[in-house]
Amino acid sequence: MSSNGKPFVAFQDNPPLGDGQLQPVFILGDHRSGTTLLYQLLARTMCFNVVTAYHILCYDQMIANYERGTEAQAQQQIADLFAARGLTDRLIDEVKLTPDLPEEYGFLLRNAGFRAQLNSQNYPTFVELCRRIQYVSEPGKPLLLKNPWDYMNFTFIKTRLPEAKFIFVHRNPINVINSQLRATRSLLQEKNEYVAMIARWYAQLFNQPLRLRLSRALFKSPLGLRLVIRHVGQAGDYFLRHINTLATSDYVIVNYEDLCKDPNLIITSILDFLQLPEEAVNGYEKMTRPRAGQLLNEVQRNRQLIAKRVASYAHFCGYDLDEIQG
């Protein structure tokens, strides 16, 4: 980590990262659909290598730390920094902060100056970061990745990584919309120190008062809700249009609500799909408390509009929008 607490993003070293074909497993779902929870649970099985907060904050040092045997010290420095700043969880979802917290590779892409969603321009950087993670992690384990920005992008991923597998996460779209709006308002209302550490663009936003005020006003207005509804609707439409382009052997579908109800069953089914061992699958119930929350007044008032916009997607996923409880 740099002395000013900002993540390193320079690609200075040239380690022997190999040139074999990447065969990652992607967790894909919209923002606030349960991808973080699933990533944490699957990481705990010890069957995968994952991207962590440590990897993001010490990206250009991770190879040197690994080869010098100083990873534990670097991770302790991050833990000490969290403690010094009073950071115990991510605030937007109460996820506990640790250096080995599984995180999104999109942060690394954004910090390197690219879009968070994979494309032709940032793909070489993505391949490099995948090889770096595999190099410093346990050999022989598949790389498990998460990035909600790529939920509407799995056709591109499949063309570039034909051996990739996908775990799609769905959640009742009304709760997704409600949670996205709450999270966005929280991130804009007050600077989230952890997010500022791993997302350079977010930290810079709080140095731009006019842009920050406009963003706050936008997401407090009816237009902000409309934008969230449009995004969630577009995400569902993309999934429905393109899911049949994948072979059924390439993906498995998980509903957030089912994951919370019986996490052991869902994790076991995912590992069976990926043909991975199941020894570590147990005791996840304490981590899977559903976070429905009270529906915001504007979400409640616009339930009919939301239901109409996401009707086809909700039907595919088996959600009865008339029965959703706020």
Secondary structure, DSSP 8 states (H G I E B T S, - for coil): --TTS--B----------------EEEE--TTSSHHHHHHHHHHTT-SEE-BHHHHHBGGGHHHHHHHT-HHHHHHHHHHHHHHTT--B-SSS--B--TT-B--HHHHHHHTTS-SS--TTTHHHHHHHHHHHHHHS-TT--EEEE-GGGGGGHHHHHHH-TT-EEEEEE--HHHHHHHHHHHHHHHHHS--HHHHHH-HHHHHHTT-HHHHHHHHHHHHSHHHHHHHHHHHHHHHHHHHHHGGGS-GGGEEEEEHHHHHH-HHHHHHHHHHHHT---TT----GGG---------HHHHHTHHHHHHHTHHHHHHHT--TTS---
